[in-house]
C-alpha cells in the first residue's frame, strides 16, 4: 500500500466544520484515484465512487439535462449505483470530473445546499482548466497532488531504516555508511521518479535491480505516450503539435541553461520558423504548465519580498514535473545514473529534482536570480525573507554565484543542496543539505 503525504491533508479537510467540496488536481497518473479510493474506504461509512470518464454515457444526462440540485443528483446517482446516501456519514467521489464539465458547476450547489455531505472531485489539471463551464471560484477547496517525493519513495519501497534516519536526523554528524546508502537510493529515485505506477513496478522487481530499472524505463515511455495523446484530446490537432514540441523541448532547454549557452527558455525555432517570441508561444507553454507537466520558474534580476513581484513574465525556465520521466525523455540509461556518470545532464537533473522535492513540500513561490556573471538556481521566500538556493550535483561545491548573491543581498541564511553531508558554515551562514535530505528543509535552518 502506497502511503502519501496528502492523506493527512485529506483527514484535516474531513474534520473541518465548514468544509467545502474538495477538488484534487494534478497531472494524470500521479495517484489521485488511488488516494481517494483509500480515503473513502477508510474514513467513511460508505464511499460512493463514480468515474465520470468511464461512465460518461450514463452520467452525462444526470448533470447536463436536469437540475443541479444536490438531492436530485444524489437520487439519480443512487439509482445507478444501487446504494443509498447517508449525507452525514458517506462520501461522494467524482473522479475524472473534467469529462463532464457540468459536474464541476454542480460542486457550487453542494457547497451552498448540502455541506453535510463530504464531496470530493478529482481531475487532471488540463481538463479542468480548459472546461467550458465557469469554475466555481470560492465554492470549493483545492488541493494539488504531485508525484511521490523521495521520502514517499522510501516508504513505498520498504526502505524503513533509511526513512527512519531521515525523520530522526537533527543536524548531527552523519555516518558515512548512512550517507552512501541514502545517496545510492537517491540515484535509484533519479531513475524511477515519483509516478506511483513506476515505483510499484520497480518495487515488484527490485530483487533483480537492473531488470527492474529497465522495466521502469519501458513503463515511463508508455506514460509519455499517454500524455502526448492527452494533448490532442484537450487541445485539438494543431495546438497539440505545438504543445508536444514545447513539452519535448524542455530537456534541451535545461541543457542549454546548464551549459551557460542560455540563461532562459529560448523561443526561437522551438515549434517552427516564425514562432520567435513569448507572445507566439505563450498559449502552448501555459497549456503544459496548467496540465501540471512542467513548472515555470521566472527570472528576477532584483529579488526582494515578495519574490514574484519583480519576476519577468517572458523570461523564465521550464522544468519537468517528474525526474524519472525527464530521464526517459532523453534516453538516459539507468546504468549511467547509477554510476553517477552522465556529464552535463547531471547538473540539470539535480536542479529538476530539487525543485520537484521543494514543490512537494508546499514551496511554490520561486524565481531564478541572474546577475552579470552569476546565477542562483532558485530564490524562495520564507517568513518574509529571501533565501537563495544553490544546487550542486556533486561534492565539489565551490559557490561563487552564491557568495556574490550573499554579498549583494545579505540573506539571513543561504542553502546549498549537494552531494555532501549536512553541514553549516557559520561565517557565511550557509547550510549544506545533502540532496536526499530536502525533507528536513527548513527545519534544520534557523536565522542567526
DRENDO-1510 file (C-alpha; in Angstrom, 1 decimal, always signed):
<recs>
REC; n; res; u; v; w
REC; 1; UNK; +0.0; +0.0; +0.0 .
REC; 2; UNK; +1.4; +3.4; -1.0 .
REC; 3; UNK; +1.2; +6.0; +1.7 .
REC; 4; UNK; +1.0; +9.6; +0.5 .
REC; 5; UNK; +1.7; +12.8; +2.3 .
REC; 6; UNK; -1.6; +14.3; +1.1 .
REC; 7; UNK; -3.6; +11.8; +3.2 .
REC; 8; UNK; -3.0; +13.9; +6.3 .
REC; 9; UNK; -4.4; +17.0; +4.4 .
REC; 10; UNK; -7.5; +15.0; +3.4 .
REC; 11; UNK; -8.1; +14.0; +7.0 .
REC; 12; UNK; -7.8; +17.6; +8.1 .
REC; 13; UNK; -10.3; +18.6; +5.4 .
REC; 14; UNK; -12.7; +15.9; +6.6 .
REC; 15; UNK; -12.7; +17.3; +10.1 .
REC; 16; UNK; -13.4; +20.9; +9.2 .
REC; 17; UNK; -16.7; +22.3; +10.4 .
REC; 18; UNK; -17.4; +24.4; +7.3 .
REC; 19; UNK; -15.7; +22.4; +4.7 .
REC; 20; UNK; -16.4; +23.0; +1.1 .
REC; 21; UNK; -16.4; +20.4; -1.7 .
REC; 22; UNK; -12.9; +19.4; -2.4 .
REC; 23; UNK; -11.2; +19.4; -5.8 .
REC; 24; UNK; -8.0; +17.3; -6.0 .
REC; 25; UNK; -6.0; +18.4; -9.0 .
REC; 26; UNK; -2.8; +17.1; -10.5 .
REC; 27; UNK; -1.3; +15.6; -13.7 .
REC; 28; UNK; -2.5; +12.3; -14.9 .
REC; 29; UNK; -1.1; +9.2; -13.2 .
REC; 30; UNK; +0.1; +10.9; -10.0 .
REC; 31; UNK; -2.1; +8.7; -7.9 .
REC; 32; UNK; -5.3; +10.8; -7.3 .
REC; 33; UNK; -7.7; +7.9; -7.8 .
REC; 34; UNK; -5.8; +5.5; -5.6 .
REC; 35; UNK; -5.6; +8.0; -2.7 .
REC; 36; UNK; -9.3; +9.0; -2.9 .
REC; 37; UNK; -10.5; +5.4; -3.0 .
REC; 38; UNK; -8.4; +4.6; +0.1 .
REC; 39; UNK; -9.6; +7.7; +1.8 .
REC; 40; UNK; -13.2; +6.9; +1.1 .
REC; 41; UNK; -13.0; +3.3; +2.2 .
REC; 42; UNK; -11.0; +4.0; +5.4 .
REC; 43; UNK; -12.7; +7.2; +6.7 .
REC; 44; UNK; -16.4; +7.0; +5.8 .
REC; 45; UNK; -19.2; +4.5; +6.4 .
REC; 46; UNK; -19.9; +4.2; +2.6 .
REC; 47; UNK; -17.9; +5.5; -0.3 .
REC; 48; UNK; -19.8; +6.4; -3.4 .
REC; 49; UNK; -17.3; +6.4; -6.2 .
REC; 50; UNK; -18.1; +7.4; -9.8 .
REC; 51; UNK; -15.6; +7.5; -12.7 .
REC; 52; UNK; -17.1; +10.2; -14.9 .
REC; 53; UNK; -15.0; +9.3; -17.8 .
REC; 54; UNK; -15.8; +5.6; -17.7 .
REC; 55; UNK; -19.5; +6.2; -17.0 .
REC; 56; UNK; -19.9; +9.3; -19.2 .
REC; 57; UNK; -22.7; +7.9; -21.3 .
REC; 58; UNK; -24.8; +7.1; -18.2 .
REC; 59; UNK; -23.8; +10.1; -16.0 .
REC; 60; UNK; -23.7; +12.9; -18.5 .
REC; 61; UNK; -27.5; +13.3; -18.7 .
REC; 62; UNK; -27.7; +13.5; -14.9 .
REC; 63; UNK; -25.6; +16.6; -14.9 .
REC; 64; UNK; -26.4; +18.2; -18.3 .
REC; 65; UNK; -30.1; +17.5; -18.8 .
REC; 66; UNK; -31.5; +18.2; -15.4 .
REC; 67; UNK; -31.3; +20.4; -12.3 .
REC; 68; UNK; -28.1; +20.5; -10.3 .
REC; 69; UNK; -29.9; +20.4; -7.0 .
REC; 70; UNK; -27.9; +18.1; -4.8 .
REC; 71; UNK; -30.8; +16.0; -3.6 .
REC; 72; UNK; -32.0; +15.3; -7.1 .
REC; 73; UNK; -28.4; +14.4; -8.2 .
REC; 74; UNK; -28.0; +12.0; -5.3 .
REC; 75; UNK; -31.3; +10.3; -6.1 .
REC; 76; UNK; -30.2; +9.6; -9.7 .
REC; 77; UNK; -26.7; +8.6; -8.7 .
REC; 78; UNK; -28.2; +6.2; -6.1 .
REC; 79; UNK; -30.3; +4.7; -8.9 .
REC; 80; UNK; -27.2; +3.9; -10.9 .
REC; 81; UNK; -25.1; +2.6; -8.1 .
REC; 82; UNK; -27.8; +0.8; -6.2 .
REC; 83; UNK; -26.6; +2.4; -2.9 .
REC; 84; UNK; -28.5; +5.0; -0.9 .
REC; 85; UNK; -26.7; +8.0; +0.5 .
REC; 86; UNK; -26.3; +8.9; +4.2 .
REC; 87; UNK; -25.3; +12.5; +3.9 .
REC; 88; UNK; -23.8; +12.7; +7.4 .
REC; 89; UNK; -21.6; +9.6; +7.2 .
REC; 90; UNK; -20.8; +9.0; +3.5 .
REC; 91; UNK; -18.6; +10.5; +0.8 .
REC; 92; UNK; -19.3; +11.2; -2.8 .
REC; 93; UNK; -16.2; +10.9; -5.1 .
REC; 94; UNK; -16.4; +12.2; -8.6 .
REC; 95; UNK; -13.3; +11.0; -10.4 .
REC; 96; UNK; -12.2; +12.4; -13.8 .
REC; 97; UNK; -14.6; +15.3; -13.3 .
REC; 98; UNK; -13.3; +17.2; -16.3 .
REC; 99; UNK; -15.0; +14.6; -18.5 .
REC; 100; UNK; -18.4; +16.1; -17.6 .
REC; 101; UNK; -17.7; +19.9; -17.2 .
REC; 102; UNK; -21.2; +20.5; -15.8 .
REC; 103; UNK; -20.3; +18.3; -12.8 .
REC; 104; UNK; -17.7; +21.0; -11.9 .
REC; 105; UNK; -20.5; +23.5; -11.7 .
REC; 106; UNK; -22.5; +21.1; -9.5 .
REC; 107; UNK; -19.8; +21.5; -6.8 .
REC; 108; UNK; -21.1; +25.0; -6.2 .
REC; 109; UNK; -24.6; +23.7; -5.3 .
REC; 110; UNK; -23.2; +21.1; -3.0 .
REC; 111; UNK; -21.4; +23.9; -1.2 .
REC; 112; UNK; -24.5; +26.1; -1.0 .
REC; 113; UNK; -27.1; +23.4; -0.2 .
REC; 114; UNK; -25.6; +20.3; +1.2 .
REC; 115; UNK; -22.3; +20.9; +3.1 .
REC; 116; UNK; -23.1; +17.9; +5.4 .
REC; 117; UNK; -22.1; +15.5; +2.6 .
REC; 118; UNK; -18.4; +15.1; +2.0 .
REC; 119; UNK; -17.9; +15.6; -1.7 .
REC; 120; UNK; -14.5; +15.1; -3.4 .
REC; 121; UNK; -13.7; +15.5; -7.1 .
REC; 122; UNK; -10.5; +14.6; -8.9 .
REC; 123; UNK; -9.4; +15.8; -12.3 .
REC; 124; UNK; -6.4; +16.4; -14.4 .
REC; 125; UNK; -5.3; +20.0; -14.4 .
REC; 126; UNK; -5.5; +20.2; -18.1 .
REC; 127; UNK; -9.1; +19.1; -18.4 .
REC; 128; UNK; -10.4; +21.2; -15.5 .
REC; 129; UNK; -8.5; +24.3; -16.6 .
REC; 130; UNK; -10.0; +24.2; -20.1 .
REC; 131; UNK; -13.5; +23.1; -19.3 .
REC; 132; UNK; -16.3; +25.1; -21.0 .
REC; 133; UNK; -18.2; +25.6; -17.7 .
REC; 134; UNK; -17.2; +28.6; -15.4 .
REC; 135; UNK; -15.2; +27.4; -12.5 .
REC; 136; UNK; -16.9; +27.8; -9.1 .
REC; 137; UNK; -14.4; +30.2; -7.6 .
REC; 138; UNK; -14.6; +30.4; -3.8 .
REC; 139; UNK; -17.0; +27.5; -3.6 .
REC; 140; UNK; -14.5; +24.6; -3.5 .
REC; 141; UNK; -11.4; +23.8; -1.6 .
REC; 142; UNK; -8.5; +22.9; -3.9 .
REC; 143; UNK; -5.6; +20.5; -3.1 .
REC; 144; UNK; -2.7; +19.9; -5.6 .
REC; 145; UNK; -1.2; +16.4; -5.8 .
REC; 146; UNK; +2.3; +15.8; -7.2 .
REC; 147; UNK; +4.4; +12.7; -8.0 .
REC; 148; UNK; +5.7; +10.8; -5.0 .
REC; 149; UNK; +8.7; +12.6; -3.4 .
REC; 150; UNK; +11.9; +10.9; -2.1 .
REC; 151; UNK; +10.5; +10.1; +1.3 .
REC; 152; UNK; +7.3; +8.6; -0.2 .
REC; 153; UNK; +9.6; +6.5; -2.5 .
REC; 154; UNK; +11.5; +5.2; +0.5 .
REC; 155; UNK; +8.2; +4.3; +2.3 .
REC; 156; UNK; +6.8; +2.7; -0.8 .
REC; 157; UNK; +9.8; +0.5; -1.4 .
REC; 158; UNK; +10.3; -0.8; +2.1 .
REC; 159; UNK; +13.3; +1.3; +3.0 .
REC; 160; UNK; +12.2; +1.8; +6.5 .
REC; 161; UNK; +15.6; +2.2; +8.1 .
REC; 162; UNK; +16.6; +5.0; +5.6 .
REC; 163; UNK; +13.3; +6.7; +6.2 .
REC; 164; UNK; +13.7; +6.5; +10.0 .
REC; 165; UNK; +17.2; +8.0; +9.8 .
REC; 166; UNK; +15.9; +11.0; +7.8 .
REC; 167; UNK; +12.9; +11.6; +10.1 .
REC; 168; UNK; +15.1; +11.5; +13.2 .
REC; 169; UNK; +18.0; +13.5; +11.9 .
REC; 170; UNK; +18.7; +16.6; +14.0 .
REC; 171; UNK; +21.7; +18.1; +12.3 .
REC; 172; UNK; +24.3; +15.9; +13.9 .
REC; 173; UNK; +27.3; +14.3; +12.2 .
REC; 174; UNK; +26.3; +11.8; +9.5 .
REC; 175; UNK; +27.9; +8.3; +9.5 .
REC; 176; UNK; +29.5; +7.6; +6.1 .
REC; 177; UNK; +27.5; +4.3; +5.8 .
REC; 178; UNK; +24.2; +6.1; +6.1 .
REC; 179; UNK; +25.3; +8.9; +3.7 .
REC; 180; UNK; +26.4; +6.4; +1.0 .
REC; 181; UNK; +23.3; +4.2; +1.3 .
REC; 182; UNK; +20.9; +7.2; +1.1 .
REC; 183; UNK; +22.8; +8.6; -1.9 .
REC; 184; UNK; +22.5; +5.2; -3.7 .
REC; 185; UNK; +18.8; +5.2; -3.0 .
REC; 186; UNK; +18.6; +8.8; -4.3 .
REC; 187; UNK; +20.2; +7.6; -7.6 .
REC; 188; UNK; +17.5; +4.9; -7.9 .
REC; 189; UNK; +14.9; +7.6; -7.4 .
REC; 190; UNK; +16.5; +9.7; -10.1 .
REC; 191; UNK; +15.7; +6.7; -12.4 .
REC; 192; UNK; +12.2; +5.9; -11.1 .
REC; 193; UNK; +11.0; +9.3; -10.4 .
REC; 194; UNK; +7.7; +9.6; -8.4 .
REC; 195; UNK; +5.0; +8.2; -10.6 .
REC; 196; UNK; +3.2; +5.6; -8.4 .
REC; 197; UNK; +2.8; +3.0; -11.1 .
REC; 198; UNK; +6.5; +3.2; -11.9 .
REC; 199; UNK; +7.5; +2.8; -8.2 .
REC; 200; UNK; +5.2; -0.2; -7.9 .
REC; 201; UNK; +6.9; -1.7; -11.0 .
REC; 202; UNK; +10.3; -1.1; -9.5 .
REC; 203; UNK; +9.3; -2.5; -6.1 .
REC; 204; UNK; +7.9; -5.7; -7.6 .
REC; 205; UNK; +11.1; -6.4; -9.5 .
REC; 206; UNK; +13.8; -4.9; -7.3 .
REC; 207; UNK; +15.4; -8.2; -6.3 .
REC; 208; UNK; +16.8; -8.1; -9.9 .
REC; 209; UNK; +17.8; -4.4; -9.9 .
REC; 210; UNK; +19.0; -4.0; -13.5 .
REC; 211; UNK; +15.9; -5.6; -14.9 .
REC; 212; UNK; +13.7; -3.6; -12.6 .
REC; 213; UNK; +15.2; -0.3; -13.8 .
REC; 214; UNK; +14.9; -1.3; -17.4 .
REC; 215; UNK; +11.3; -2.2; -16.9 .
REC; 216; UNK; +10.8; +1.2; -15.3 .
REC; 217; UNK; +12.1; +2.9; -18.4 .
REC; 218; UNK; +9.7; +0.9; -20.6 .
REC; 219; UNK; +6.8; +1.9; -18.5 .
REC; 220; UNK; +7.9; +5.6; -18.4 .
REC; 221; UNK; +8.0; +5.6; -22.3 .
REC; 222; UNK; +4.4; +4.4; -22.2 .
REC; 223; UNK; +3.3; +7.1; -19.8 .
REC; 224; UNK; +4.9; +9.8; -22.0 .
REC; 225; UNK; +2.9; +8.5; -25.0 .
REC; 226; UNK; -0.3; +8.7; -22.8 .
REC; 227; UNK; +0.5; +12.4; -22.1 .
REC; 228; UNK; +1.0; +13.1; -25.7 .
REC; 229; UNK; -2.3; +11.6; -26.6 .
REC; 230; UNK; -3.9; +13.9; -24.0 .
REC; 231; UNK; -2.6; +16.9; -25.8 .
REC; 232; UNK; -4.8; +16.2; -28.9 .
REC; 233; UNK; -7.7; +15.1; -26.7 .
REC; 234; UNK; -7.9; +18.5; -25.0 .
REC; 235; UNK; -6.3; +20.9; -27.5 .
REC; 236; UNK; -7.1; +19.8; -31.0 .
REC; 237; UNK; -4.7; +18.6; -33.6 .
REC; 238; UNK; -2.9; +21.9; -34.4 .
REC; 239; UNK; -2.4; +23.1; -30.9 .
REC; 240; UNK; -1.5; +19.6; -29.7 .
REC; 241; UNK; +1.5; +19.6; -32.1 .
REC; 242; UNK; +2.7; +22.9; -30.6 .
REC; 243; UNK; +2.2; +21.7; -27.1 .
REC; 244; UNK; +4.0; +18.5; -27.8 .
REC; 245; UNK; +7.0; +20.4; -29.2 .
REC; 246; UNK; +7.1; +22.7; -26.1 .
REC; 247; UNK; +7.0; +19.6; -23.9 .
REC; 248; UNK; +9.8; +17.8; -25.8 .
REC; 249; UNK; +11.9; +20.9; -25.8 .
REC; 250; UNK; +12.2; +21.1; -22.0 .
REC; 251; UNK; +15.3; +18.8; -21.7 .
REC; 252; UNK; +17.2; +20.6; -24.4 .
REC; 253; UNK; +16.4; +24.0; -22.9 .
REC; 254; UNK; +17.5; +22.8; -19.5 .
REC; 255; UNK; +20.7; +21.5; -21.0 .
REC; 256; UNK; +21.3; +24.9; -22.7 .
REC; 257; UNK; +20.9; +26.8; -19.4 .
REC; 258; UNK; +23.1; +24.3; -17.6 .
REC; 259; UNK; +25.9; +24.7; -20.2 .
REC; 260; UNK; +25.5; +28.5; -20.0 .
REC; 261; UNK; +24.6; +28.8; -23.7 .
REC; 262; UNK; +21.4; +30.4; -22.4 .
REC; 263; UNK; +20.1; +31.8; -19.2 .
REC; 264; UNK; +16.5; +31.3; -20.0 .
REC; 265; UNK; +14.0; +29.5; -22.2 .
REC; 266; UNK; +14.7; +30.4; -25.8 .
REC; 267; UNK; +11.6; +30.7; -28.1 .
REC; 268; UNK; +13.3; +30.7; -31.5 .
REC; 269; UNK; +12.6; +27.6; -33.6 .
REC; 270; UNK; +11.1; +25.6; -30.7 .
REC; 271; UNK; +8.0; +25.0; -32.7 .
REC; 272; UNK; +8.9; +26.1; -36.2 .
REC; 273; UNK; +10.2; +29.1; -38.0 .
REC; 274; UNK; +8.1; +32.1; -37.5 .
REC; 275; UNK; +7.5; +31.4; -33.8 .
REC; 276; UNK; +10.2; +33.6; -32.2 .
REC; 277; UNK; +8.7; +35.4; -29.2 .
REC; 278; UNK; +6.9; +34.7; -25.9 .
REC; 279; UNK; +3.7; +36.0; -27.4 .
REC; 280; UNK; +3.9; +33.4; -30.2 .
REC; 281; UNK; +4.3; +30.5; -27.7 .
REC; 282; UNK; +2.5; +31.7; -24.6 .
REC; 283; UNK; -0.6; +29.6; -25.1 .
REC; 284; UNK; +1.1; +26.2; -25.6 .
REC; 285; UNK; +3.5; +27.0; -22.8 .
REC; 286; UNK; +0.6; +27.7; -20.4 .
REC; 287; UNK; -1.1; +24.5; -21.5 .
REC; 288; UNK; +1.9; +22.4; -20.5 .
REC; 289; UNK; +2.2; +24.3; -17.2 .
REC; 290; UNK; -1.5; +24.1; -16.4 .
REC; 291; UNK; -1.5; +20.4; -17.2 .
REC; 292; UNK; +0.9; +20.0; -14.4 .
REC; 293; UNK; +3.6; +18.6; -16.7 .
REC; 294; UNK; +6.0; +21.5; -16.4 .
REC; 295; UNK; +7.0; +24.0; -13.8 .
REC; 296; UNK; +7.7; +27.6; -14.9 .
REC; 297; UNK; +10.3; +29.4; -12.9 .
REC; 298; UNK; +10.5; +33.1; -13.8 .
REC; 299; UNK; +13.8; +35.1; -13.7 .
REC; 300; UNK; +14.0; +38.0; -11.3 .
REC; 301; UNK; +17.1; +40.2; -11.6 .
REC; 302; UNK; +16.4; +42.1; -8.4 .
REC; 303; UNK; +14.7; +39.7; -5.9 .
REC; 304; UNK; +13.1; +41.1; -2.8 .
REC; 305; UNK; +9.9; +40.1; -1.0 .
REC; 306; UNK; +7.5; +39.3; -2.5 .
REC; 307; UNK; +9.8; +37.4; -4.9 .
REC; 308; UNK; +7.3; +37.1; -7.7 .
REC; 309; UNK; +6.6; +40.9; -7.8 .
REC; 310; UNK; +9.7; +41.6; -9.9 .
REC; 311; UNK; +9.7; +38.5; -12.0 .
REC; 312; UNK; +9.6; +38.9; -15.7 .
REC; 313; UNK; +6.7; +37.1; -17.4 .
REC; 314; UNK; +8.6; +36.4; -20.6 .
REC; 315; UNK; +11.9; +35.4; -19.0 .
REC; 316; UNK; +11.8; +32.0; -17.4 .
REC; 317; UNK; +13.0; +28.4; -17.4 .
REC; 318; UNK; +10.8; +25.3; -17.7 .
REC; 319; UNK; +11.4; +22.2; -15.6 .
REC; 320; UNK; +9.7; +18.8; -16.0 .
REC; 321; UNK; +7.3; +17.7; -13.2 .
REC; 322; UNK; +8.9; +14.3; -12.7 .
REC; 323; UNK; +12.6; +13.5; -12.7 .
REC; 324; UNK; +12.1; +9.9; -13.9 .
REC; 325; UNK; +10.2; +11.0; -17.0 .
REC; 326; UNK; +12.9; +13.5; -17.7 .
REC; 327; UNK; +15.5; +10.7; -17.9 .
REC; 328; UNK; +13.2; +8.7; -20.1 .
REC; 329; UNK; +12.7; +11.6; -22.5 .
REC; 330; UNK; +16.4; +11.9; -23.1 .
REC; 331; UNK; +17.0; +8.1; -23.2 .
REC; 332; UNK; +19.4; +8.3; -20.3 .
REC; 333; UNK; +20.3; +4.8; -19.2 .
REC; 334; UNK; +19.8; +3.6; -15.7 .
REC; 335; UNK; +23.3; +2.3; -15.7 .
REC; 336; UNK; +24.7; +5.8; -16.3 .
REC; 337; UNK; +22.7; +7.3; -13.5 .
REC; 338; UNK; +23.7; +4.6; -11.0 .
REC; 339; UNK; +27.4; +5.3; -11.9 .
REC; 340; UNK; +26.6; +9.0; -11.5 .
REC; 341; UNK; +28.3; +9.4; -14.8 .
REC; 342; UNK; +26.2; +11.4; -17.2 .
REC; 343; UNK; +28.2; +14.5; -17.9 .
REC; 344; UNK; +26.4; +17.8; -18.3 .
REC; 345; UNK; +23.0; +16.1; -17.7 .
REC; 346; UNK; +23.9; +15.7; -14.0 .
REC; 347; UNK; +23.6; +19.4; -13.2 .
REC; 348; UNK; +20.1; +20.0; -14.5 .
REC; 349; UNK; +18.9; +16.6; -13.3 .
REC; 350; UNK; +19.9; +17.8; -9.8 .
REC; 351; UNK; +18.1; +21.1; -10.3 .
REC; 352; UNK; +15.0; +19.5; -11.6 .
REC; 353; UNK; +15.0; +17.0; -8.6 .
REC; 354; UNK; +15.4; +19.8; -6.0 .
REC; 355; UNK; +12.6; +21.8; -7.5 .
REC; 356; UNK; +10.3; +18.8; -7.6 .
REC; 357; UNK; +11.0; +18.0; -4.0 .
REC; 358; UNK; +10.5; +21.5; -2.7 .
REC; 359; UNK; +7.2; +21.8; -4.5 .
REC; 360; UNK; +6.0; +18.5; -2.9 .
REC; 361; UNK; +6.6; +20.1; +0.5 .
REC; 362; UNK; +4.5; +23.1; -0.3 .
REC; 363; UNK; +7.0; +25.7; -1.6 .
REC; 364; UNK; +5.7; +27.2; -4.7 .
REC; 365; UNK; +7.0; +30.8; -5.0 .
REC; 366; UNK; +10.3; +30.6; -6.7 .
REC; 367; UNK; +12.4; +32.7; -9.0 .
REC; 368; UNK; +15.8; +32.3; -10.6 .
REC; 369; UNK; +18.3; +35.1; -10.0 .
REC; 370; UNK; +20.7; +36.1; -12.7 .
REC; 371; UNK; +23.5; +38.6; -12.1 .
REC; 372; UNK; +26.1; +39.8; -14.5 .
REC; 373; UNK; +28.4; +36.8; -14.0 .
REC; 374; UNK; +26.4; +34.8; -11.5 .
REC; 375; UNK; +23.3; +32.8; -11.3 .
REC; 376; UNK; +21.3; +31.2; -8.5 .
REC; 377; UNK; +19.0; +28.3; -9.4 .
REC; 378; UNK; +16.2; +29.2; -7.0 .
REC; 379; UNK; +15.4; +32.1; -4.7 .
REC; 380; UNK; +12.4; +31.5; -2.5 .
REC; 381; UNK; +10.6; +33.5; +0.2 .
REC; 382; UNK; +10.5; +32.2; +3.7 .
REC; 383; UNK; +8.9; +34.1; +6.6 .
REC; 384; UNK; +9.3; +37.3; +4.7 .
REC; 385; UNK; +13.0; +36.7; +3.9 .
REC; 386; UNK; +14.5; +35.8; +0.6 .
REC; 387; UNK; +16.5; +32.6; +0.7 .
REC; 388; UNK; +19.0; +31.7; -2.1 .
REC; 389; UNK; +19.1; +28.0; -3.0 .
REC; 390; UNK; +22.2; +26.8; -4.9 .
REC; 391; UNK; +22.2; +23.2; -6.3 .
REC; 392; UNK; +25.4; +21.3; -7.0 .
REC; 393; UNK; +25.1; +17.7; -8.2 .
REC; 394; UNK; +28.5; +16.5; -6.8 .
REC; 395; UNK; +30.8; +17.0; -3.9 .
REC; 396; UNK; +32.9; +19.8; -5.5 .
REC; 397; UNK; +30.7; +22.6; -4.3 .
REC; 398; UNK; +32.5; +25.9; -4.7 .
REC; 399; UNK; +29.8; +28.5; -4.7 .
REC; 400; UNK; +31.0; +31.7; -6.4 .
REC; 401; UNK; +27.5; +32.7; -7.5 .
REC; 402; UNK; +26.1; +32.1; -4.0 .
REC; 403; UNK; +28.8; +34.3; -2.5 .
REC; 404; UNK; +28.0; +37.0; -5.0 .
REC; 405; UNK; +24.4; +36.9; -4.0 .
REC; 406; UNK; +25.2; +36.9; -0.3 .
REC; 407; UNK; +27.4; +40.0; -0.8 .
REC; 408; UNK; +24.7; +41.8; -2.7 .
REC; 409; UNK; +21.6; +40.9; -0.8 .
REC; 410; UNK; +22.7; +39.8; +2.7 .
REC; 411; UNK; +20.1; +37.0; +3.2 .
REC; 412; UNK; +19.5; +35.8; +6.8 .
REC; 413; UNK; +20.9; +32.4; +5.6 .
REC; 414; UNK; +21.6; +30.6; +2.4 .
REC; 415; UNK; +21.1; +27.0; +1.2 .
REC; 416; UNK; +23.2; +24.6; -0.8 .
REC; 417; UNK; +21.8; +21.2; -1.9 .
REC; 418; UNK; +24.7; +19.0; -2.9 .
REC; 419; UNK; +26.3; +15.5; -2.8 .
REC; 420; UNK; +27.9; +16.3; +0.6 .
REC; 421; UNK; +26.8; +15.5; +4.1 .
REC; 422; UNK; +24.8; +18.0; +6.2 .
REC; 423; UNK; +26.9; +20.9; +7.5 .
REC; 424; UNK; +26.8; +24.6; +8.4 .
REC; 425; UNK; +29.2; +27.4; +7.5 .
REC; 426; UNK; +28.8; +29.8; +10.5 .
REC; 427; UNK; +30.9; +32.5; +9.0 .
REC; 428; UNK; +28.9; +32.8; +5.7 .
REC; 429; UNK; +25.6; +31.4; +7.2 .
REC; 430; UNK; +25.3; +28.7; +4.5 .
REC; 431; UNK; +23.6; +25.4; +5.3 .
REC; 432; UNK; +24.6; +22.4; +3.2 .
REC; 433; UNK; +21.9; +19.8; +2.8 .
REC; 434; UNK; +22.6; +16.5; +1.0 .
REC; 435; UNK; +20.1; +16.3; -1.8 .
REC; 436; UNK; +18.4; +13.3; -0.1 .
REC; 437; UNK; +17.6; +15.4; +2.9 .
REC; 438; UNK; +15.3; +18.1; +1.3 .
REC; 439; UNK; +12.5; +16.9; +3.6 .
REC; 440; UNK; +14.4; +18.5; +6.5 .
REC; 441; UNK; +14.4; +22.0; +5.0 .
REC; 442; UNK; +13.8; +24.5; +6.5 .
REC; 443; UNK; +13.6; +22.6; +9.9 .
REC; 444; UNK; +17.4; +22.5; +10.3 .
REC; 445; UNK; +17.9; +26.1; +9.2 .
REC; 446; UNK; +17.4; +29.0; +11.6 .
REC; 447; UNK; +18.3; +32.7; +11.0 .
REC; 448; UNK; +21.2; +33.8; +13.2 .
</recs>
